């Protein structure tokens, strides 16, 4: 079943790097159409960071373009977010989102905290 689990968050200094990983689940019997990363800071709404489709098309928030890179594994059951040149404003809880193929049905992970100190 689809049950996203994130890993890789932590505390890093400004200018540093982190790599987030998300495993979509085990014994998945439905097709996945899209996987992505969202983030939410205290008092703010959850926002898209990056997403990737089954066709490998990608979409990034303007604020992370050129610094973050999303990638996926061959089976499309895992997604990664390489974050370089991190800034204090990147501090947030990062959530993995997995969407079924040709469907509005989506699943969220519990999130992983990324904290960037200045």
N, C-alpha and C positions, 0 to 999 in steps of 0.2 A: 504494500500500500504506500501511497505518497505521504511522507511525513518528513518534511525538510529538517535537517539538523546542520546548524552552522558551527564553524570553528575558526580559530585564527585571530580573534580579536585580542586586544591588549592595550598597553600604554606605550606610547612612542613619543619621541621628541619631534618637534617641528622639523620638517625636511626629511624625516625618516620614511620607512616603508613597512607595509604589512601585506600579507596575503591571506585573504579570507577563502574558506572552502565551504561548500554546501553539498551534502549528499541528499538526494531526493527521497530516498527510502529503500526498502527492500521488497523483493517479490512484487515489483510494480507490474500491473497488468493492463494499465491504460497508457496510451501514447501521450508523451509530454510535448507540448507545442512551444513553450517558452519558459525560460528560467531567468530570474533577475534578482537584483539587489536593490533594496530600498533602505532608507535610513530615517530615523526620527530623533530629534533633539528635544530636550525638555521644553514644553510649552509650544512646540512647533508641530505641524502636521507631518505625517509620513510622506516622504518624497522619493521619487525614482532616482536611483543612482546610475544604474546600467542594466540592460537586459539583452538577452541573446535568444534567437529563435532556433527552431529545428533546422531552418535553412541557413543558420549561422549569420543572419543579419544582426547587427548590433545597434543599440541606441544608448546615448549617454546624456546625462545632465550637463548643461553648459559648464557648470562649476567644476566638473571633474575631467573634462575633455583634455587630453594630452598628459594627464597624470595617472588616471586609472585605466586598467584594461580588463575586460571581462573575457573569459574563455570557458570552454566546456569540454567534457570528455567525449570520447567517440560514441559511447552508448547513450549520451545525453541523459545521464542520471546524476551527473555532478557538474557543478558550475563553480568558477573561481573568480576572485576579484583581486588583481594585483594593484595595490595602491602605493604610488610613489609620491615623493614631495608632499607629504601630508602636512596639513595646516590645522591650526587650532579649530577653525570653523568646520573641519571634517569630523569633529567629535560628535558621536551619536551612537545609538544602538542600530546596528545593521541587521536587516532582516532578509532572509532568502524567501523568494516567492516562486512557486512552481505552478504553472497553468497547464491544464489539459489541452491537448491538441483540438483545435476548432471548438472550443468550449469556453464559457465564462467561469467554469469551476477552477478555483485556485486554492492553493494551500500556503500557509505561512509557517516559517520556523519560529522559534522562541526568541531569536535574536542573539547577537554577540556585540559586546561593547567595544568600541574603538575610542580611545582617549588620546588626544594629541596635546602635549604640553608645549608652551611657547618658550 
